[in-house]
C-alpha cells in the first residue's frame, strides 16, 4: 500500500533520542505513514538503533549516507529521492511530532489543493520544561493564503519542519534543500513561500521543538554556536542567497520585509551576546556583518525599536566599545550612561556628543522616547553593579552605580530599594544612593541570601534582583547589570533552622544583558521532599495554610 505521507527523520550521532522521535511518528493518529530514518553517517550507536527500529516496524526505512555531509540538507534530500508518498514532512531526531500532526496537516491538503500546509510549533525548554509557541501571532487562526504577499510577516516562520509539502509542488519547482551551507531552512522556506500559489495555516500544534539554550560543544545546535565566526559568515551568506532569489524570481517587493526579519530575528540573536565578546571578535564580527547591513532597505531599520537601531548604528560606525554598552539594554528598558541634548535642533542623542553624520543622527536620536518628560516609571535609568565583595556568612556586598542621563532624579541622596522574590513573599533591602556628580549616583547594599523568604516547599530556579526608586508618586523598576567577569559564588544556606537546606549561587546572568542572578538548588532532604510538597500544594491547601498561619499570629 502506498503511504499517504512520508516523514523523514534526520539523525547524526543521536542514538539516545532517535527512538523518541521515531516513536512520535509511529504513534500518529493517521497511521498510513512511511518513516525514513536518514542517517548522516553517524559514528555512534545510531546505525544499530536505527536498524532495530526498522526491523520492528515495516513502515520504517533506514537510509545511511556514505559520508557525513555536516548539515541537514543532504540527509533530507537523499530521503526525498526514495520517499514514496505524495506528501512530505521533516523531523529532527531531537524533536517530536504531536500525535495528530499528520492527521491535521493532511486534512488541510485534502480540503483543497495546496502547495503546503503548516501549523503551530511548541518550543520546550529542556532545562526548565517551559513551553511556548513559536511565532504565535502567525498561527493564531486557520487561514488559507494565495501567496506570501498576503502576509509577508510569515518570513519570520522559516522552519521547514512545521510544514507538510506536496511532493508535486517540490518536484515542479525542483525545490530541494541547499547543500554545503547552514541555515538551509531559511533559504528553502523563503523559496517555498515565494513559489507557493496556495498554502494553509492551521493553529493546531504540529511540531515539538526541544530547546537547549545553554548547550555547549558538540551538543549545541547550529543556532547556539553563535560564538563561532563561521556561524556568522554562514548566516550572512544565506541572506545574500535569499536576496538573489527574491530578485531573480520577481519578488523584490518583499525585500524590505525580509530585511526587517533579518534585523529583528537573525541579527538580534547575536546582539544579546555582544557584551560578552572581546575587541578582536567584535572587530571580526563587524567586518562580516556591516557590509551586509549597508545593503539593507532603510525602511527595515525604521521598523525597529529605538534601542535596536542604536546598537546597529554604533556597530556600523565602528564604535565597538559602545556597542557592548548599548546591547546590554536590549529588551530590558535599560537607559544609556549619557545622552546629549542638541540646542540647535532640539533633539536628544544617545551617548556623548552630537553624532557627526546625518545617518547617525537619525538612528541615535532618542527624542521620541521623551527622556526629559516621559513618566518617571519609563525614565532612562541604568543601574550597574561595579563591585561584588564577599560579606559575612552567605552575604555579598554590592556597589551600585545609577546613571540618570536625563537628570530625572532630584538633587541629593536617593532612597533606593533592592527587591528579590523567589516566592510569594519578597525581600526588600532599602539603601541610599549618594550623588557623585550630576546624573550619577552610587551606593552600597548587603544582599544576604539567607534572609530571602522561600516558599514552604523550597525553591529551585533563578531570580534577578531589581532596583526600585520613587519620585513624584511614581515607581521606577530597573534591572541590576552585574560585572560580567566576577566569579560565581556558591554557598549552602540552612533555611528554617537547617530543615530546608539549599545551595545558592550568586553570579552574572551569563547571557543577554548580564543581570545579577541568584540560583537556588534544594539539597539534602529538601531535594527529596520538595517535588512531593509541590504536588500537594494545591490552591485549596495553600489557602488553608495561609488562613491557619494568620490565625496563629
N, C-alpha and C positions, 0 to 999 in steps of 0.2 A: 504494500500500500504506500502510495506517495505521501510523504508528510505534508502537513499544511504549512508548517513554519520550521525553519532551521535556526537553531540558536547556537552560535559559535562561542565557545568558552576559551579565551586565550589564556595561556599559562606559561610562566617561566620560573623554575625553581620555587614552586609554591605548593609542594606536596601536601602540606598541612591544611591549607584552606581550600584546595581544589574540590574535595568531596562535598564541602558545604555548598559551593557554587553549583556544582552539578546536581546535587540533590534538590536545590531550589527549582531547577528546571524539571526534574523528574516529578516533582510534586504539583506541577501546574494543573489547574482545573481543566484546561484544554490539553488532552494527553497526546494528541497526534502530532508530536514534535520529533524532529531529528536534532540530536545533540552532537556537535562536532567539537571535540577537545583538540585545540590546535596548539601544540607544544613548540615553543620557540627554542628547541634543542636544549632542554633542561639538563643540568648535570647533577641534580639531587635525586630524590626518590620519586619524582614526578612520573617518569615513564612507567614504573611499576604500579603506582597508584592509578594512573590513567588506564593502564591495561586492565587492571582488576575492575575498574568501573565499567569499561567497555564490555568485559566478559559477563558482567552482571545484568546488563540491560541491552537488548538488541537495538534500541533506539540510539545508542551511543556509538560514535565513530571516533577512533583515536588517530590523529594525524600528527606526525612528528617531523619538523623541518630538519633538513640535512645539516644546517649550520645555524648558529644564533644570529638573528638579524639586529638585535639590540633595541627593538621597538615593538609597537603594537601592530603596525601596518601589515608587515609580511605575513604573520600568522593569520590575520583576518582575511587577507587577500587569498592565501592558499586555501583557506576553508571555503571561501566563496566559490572557488573553482570546482569543488566536489559537492557543494550543497545541492540537495535535490528539491527543496521546497520553493514555492513561488513567493514566499515572504521570508525575510531575513532579520535576525536580531543579533546583537553582540553583547557579551557579558565578560567582565574581567574576573579572574579567578579569586580575587579577594572580595568580591561583592556578591549580591544575590538578586534574584527576581522574586518579587511578591507573588503569591500563589495564583493570582488572577491576571498577572501581567499579559501573558499571551492571549488569554480569552478576551480581555478588554481591547487590546490593540487590534486583534484580528477582527473583532466585531465591527470596529470602525472601518476597516478596509472593506468588509462585506456589505456595509450600508451603502457605500458609493465607491466609485473608482478613485483611488488615492495614489499618490506617489509615495507618501509615507504617513504614518500616524505616530504621534508622540504623547507622552504622559508625564506625570509628576515624578520627581526623583527625591527620595528620602535620604538625607545625609545623616549618618550615625557616627558620632564621635566615639572612637574606640576607647579613649582614655576615661571618659565620664558617662558614656551612654546617651548623651544629649541628642535629641532628634529634631531635625529641622527640614524644611522643604527647600530645595534648590530653586531659586528664582520663582518664588510662589506667585508673584503678581502676573507672571506669564502663563501660568497653567491653572488659574483660579476657576475658569469656567470652560465648558465644552464649546468649541467653535471650529469652523472649517474656513480656511483662508485660501484665496485664489492668488497665491504668490506672496513672497516675503515683503513686498512693498506695502501690503495691507497692515503689517506691524513689524517695522524694522527692529524694534526692541528685541525680537527673537534672536538676533545675532548674539545676544548675551548667553543664550542657552545653546552652547556649542557642543554638547555631549552627543556622541554617536550612539551611546548605549541607552539613551532614553527613547529610542525610536524603533519602529518596525517598518522596514523598507520593502517596497515592491521590487522583486528581482527584475521585472521587466523595465522598471524605471532606471535602475542602476545600469543594466546592460545597454539600454537605449542610448545613454549618455556616456558609456564607458567609464562610469564613476567607480573608482577604486581608491583605497587609502594610499596616500603618497608615502613611498618607502624611503628609508635613509634619513628621515628627519623626525624630531619630536614635535609634540603639539599637533599631530596629524589630524586629530578630531576637529580642530579649528578650521583647517582648510577644507576637509571633507564636508563638514557641516555647512560652511559658507557656500560651497558649490551645490550641495543638496538643496539648501534653501532657495538659491537663485534659479536652479534648474527646475524645481518642482512647480507644476501648474496648480496642484491642489493638494493640501495636506490638512489633517485634522488634529486638534489638540484635545486631549481628554484630561480631566482633573484627577483621575484615579492614579495612585502610585503604581509605577511600572518598573521601578529600579530601586535597589537599596545600595547606597554608596557608602562604604565604610571609610572613615577618615581617620588617619593617624597624623595629627598636625605636627607633632614634635618628633616623628620618627627620624632616625639618622642612619647614615651609612647605606648599606645595600637595601635596608627595609624602607628607605624613604622613597616616596613616589617622585615622578619627574617634577611635579609642581613643588614638592618640598625640597628640591635641590637648587633653590634659588641662589645659594651662596656660590654656585659654580658659574663662572662667566660664560662657559659653553651653553649653559641653560639660557642665559640672557640672549646669546647670539642666536640660538635656535628659535626662540620666541619672536625675535625681530625678523628673522628670515621668513618665518611662516606668515607674518603680517605682510611682508612685501609680496609674497606669493598670492595672498588673498587680494591685495591691491591690484596686482597684474590681472588676476582672474576677473575682478569686477570691471576693469577697463575693457578687457577683451570680449567679455560676454554681454556688454551693453548695460551693465548695472552700476555705472559710475555715479548715478544719483544716490546710491547707498553709501558712498564713501564717507560722508560726514557721520552717519550713524555708526558705521564700522569703526571709524577713528575714535568716536566717543566711547565705544565699547572697549577699545584698546586702552584708552587713558583711564577709564573708570574701573576696569577689571584687571587687565594684564599688568599695566604699569603700577596700579595700586597694590598689587601683590608684592612687588619689590619695594615700594615706598616705605612700608612699615618696617622693613629690615635695614633701611639706610642708616639709622642712628648707630647701628652695630658694626658698620663696615669701616675699615681703615682708609686712609687717604689714597693709598695705591689702588685699592679695589674700587673706590668711588671714581677715581680718575678713569680707570678702565671701563667701568660701567657707563660713565658719561660718554666715553669715546664710542661705545657700541650703540647707545640709545639716542643720544642727542641728534645725530644726523637723520635718524628716522623721525624723531619728534618734529624736526623742522619741515617735514613733508606733510604733516597732518593739516586737516582743514581747520582754519581759525574758529569756525563755529563749534567744533568739537571741544575746544578749550572753554569757550564761553558757556557751555552747558554744565561745567563742573562747579563744585562748591569752591569758594574763595581759598580755603586752606590748601586744597589740592592744586589750584592754579599757582599759588605761591611756591610750593615745592618744585613744580615743573619749571617755573621761570628761573628760580635760583639755580637749578641744575643746568638749564640751557645757557645761563650766563656764567657758568663755571664757579659759582660761589659755593663750593662743596662743603665747607665747614658749616655754613648757614643752612645748607640742605638738611644736615643732621638735626639742627635745632628746630627747623620748621616741621620736619617729618614726625617729630615726637608729639606734635599736636593733632595729627590726623585722627579724626573720629572721636576725640575726647574734649573738644572745645577748650584746648589749651592755647592761651594767648602767646604772642611773641614777647621777647625780652624788651624790645624797643619798638616804638613807632615814631614816624617823623611827620608832623604836620607841615604842609607847604602853604605859607601865607599867600603866595601869588595865585595858586589855583584853588585854594580852599580844600584840597584833598589831603588825606592821611595815608601814608605809605608804610608798608612792612619794613622793619629794620632801621638802621641808622642811615640817614641821608635820603635825599630825593633821588630816585633812580635816574640814570643818565639817558636811557633810550626810551622812545615812545612805547615800544613793546613792553619793556619792564615796568614803566609807569602804569600801563593798562592792567597788567597782571598782578602787580604788587599793591594795587590800590585797595585799601581797606575801608574806604569811606562808606560803602554800602552797609558795613557792619555797625555803623554809628558808634565808634569807640568812645566818644565823649558823652553821648546822650542816651545810649541804649539802657534798658532797665538793668539794675545792678546785678540781678541774677545771671545776666548774659554778658557781664563785663569781661574784657580781655585780661584775665589774670593768669599768671603762670607760677606754680608752686614747685620749686626744685629742692630736693634734699642734697645738700652739699657735703654732709659728713654723716657717717653712721659709726657710732662707738659703742662698745660693749659696756653695759651698766651692771648694777648688782643682779645676781641670780640670772634670770632669763631676760632681763630688760635690755633695751637698746636706747641710746640717746641719739636723737635726730636733730641735726641743724637744718632748719628750713629757711629757704630764701624765697620771698614772694615778689614777683615782678608785677608792677602796676603801670604799664607803659602809658596809658591814657590818663593817669593821675585821678582815678575814680575814688580812691580811699582818702579820707580826711588826713590832714597833717597830724602827726603824733602817733603814739603807740596804738596798736590794734589788738583787740581781743579775738583770738582765733580758737577754734575747737577742732581737734582731730577726732574723727568718728570711725569706728570699726564694728561691724555687725555680722558675726558668723551665724547668728541665730536670730530669734525674735527680739531679744534684748541687745542693746548696743553699748559699747564702751565709748564714753565721751571724755576727752582729755583737753581741758582748756589750757591755753598758754598765751604768751604775749609775743607779738611781732613788733619789734622796735624799728623805727625808721633809721636807715643807713644813709640815704640820700633821697631826693625826690624820685618817687616811682620805685623805690626798692626798700623792702623790709626784711628783717631777719629775726629768728627766734629759735629757741631750743625746747624740745618736748621729750619726755621719757615715755617710751612705749613698753609696757610690761605685758607680754602675752598671758602671764598667769592671772592678770586682772580681767581678762576678756571673759564675759559671761557666755559659756557654751550651753547649747541645749542639753536637756537631761540625758538624752541618749548619745551625747557626744557629737563630734562633728568631724567630717572628712572632706577636705577640699581647700580651696584658696579664696582669700578675700583681700581686697585692696583698700587700705585706709583712704579717707577723703578729708579734705580740709574745708571748714565752713567759716565764712565771715558774714557779719550782718552790718548793713548800712542803710539808713533811711527806711527801716522796716522791711527790708528785703534781704534774703539769704543767698549768698553765692556759694556753690559747692563745686570744688575742683579736685582733680586727681593730684597725687603726690608723685612727681617724677623722681625716681631713685638714681643714684650714681650707677651707671651700667657696669662698673667694674668691681663693685665691692663684693667680697666673698660671701656666699650663703652661710648663715649661722643656724645650726640645728641644736635645739635643746629639748630635754624631756621635762614636761610640766605636769606636776601631780595635781590635777584638778580635783576638787571635792575631797580634800584631805588625803589624796592618794588613791581614791576609789575609781577615778576616771583618768588614768594617765594618757597623755598624748605627746607625740613628738611634734614640735612646732619649728618651722623653718622660716627665717626672715631673709628675704632675698630680693633682688631686682626681678621684674617680671620675666625678662628673657626674650621678649618679642614685643612687637608693636611699640607703644610709647615708653615701655620700661617703667611701669608704675612700681611703687613699693608693694611687695606682696608678702602675705603670711600664709603658710600652708600648714594645715593640721592633719595629723595621721594618728588615729587611735592605736594604742599598743597595749599589750597585756590582755587582761580580762575585758577591757573596753572594746577591743577589736572583735572579740567573740560575741559580746552581749549586744553591741550596737545594732547589727542588722536585725536581730530579733526585736529589739526595742522599737526600731523604726517601723517594723510591720505592725506592732501592737499599738503604735501611737497614732490611732485614727483621730479624726477631728473630734469625735464624741469623747474619746478618752482624754485628749488634750484639754478639752473644755472642762471636763470633770476635775482634772488635775489642777487647773487654774482656779476653779471655784474652791477646791479644798485648800489650796495654798492661801487664797485670800481670806478664808475663814480662820486660818491659824495665825494671821497677822495680829 
